[in-house]
Amino acid sequence: MKWLIATLLFLLQLGLAHAAETPTFFDLSAQNIKGKPVQLSDYKGKLVMVVNVASKCGFTPQYKGLESIYSKYKDQGLVILGFPSNDFGQQEPGTADDIQNFCKLNYGVTFPLFAKNPVSGNEKQPVYKFLTEKAPQGQQGDVKWNFEKFLVSPTGQVIKRWNSRVEPESEEITKTIAQNLPQAKK
């Protein structure tokens, strides 16, 4: 009997140690558009949509839809995080101030923006390394273009990934958001 209890305790401890080592989105940090460090744990408990954005892309008008769903769902626990990148066709050539001004003046963006950094290839930033590796089965791999969207659960796990062609206000996205909002889980 003592052997059984000791074995069970060992297995329980092993499981807890493994669980503690499993990284989540909220273990990461990134620089905001002003260059200040942000602990992504600040968003723990929220449903997070992460989008790689660019100002001179055919998908740039999606800023309007992103701001619309942010406005609609932010009081229910959704946050959108925009990560500018110049990876695809050099479509984000501006400085941090250029990007921020463009987003505010043209699309009224109020959701948080982060520093321009790579989202693909060997130089991709840690946030995108996590997202592309921890996406659901069949959705892993490098970002292919601007305005890909990742949805992260309030506990920090990647729930879903959408390619650039899926509009932010599409039924597919809004239904998934509504089903996963922190308030919807209560």
Beta strands, then each sheet from edge to edge (+ up, - down):
strand 1: 29-31
strand 2: 37-39
strand 3: 47-53
strand 4: 78-84
strand 5: 149-152
strand 6: 158-162
sheet 1: 1+ 2-
sheet 2: 4+ 3+ 5- 6+
end
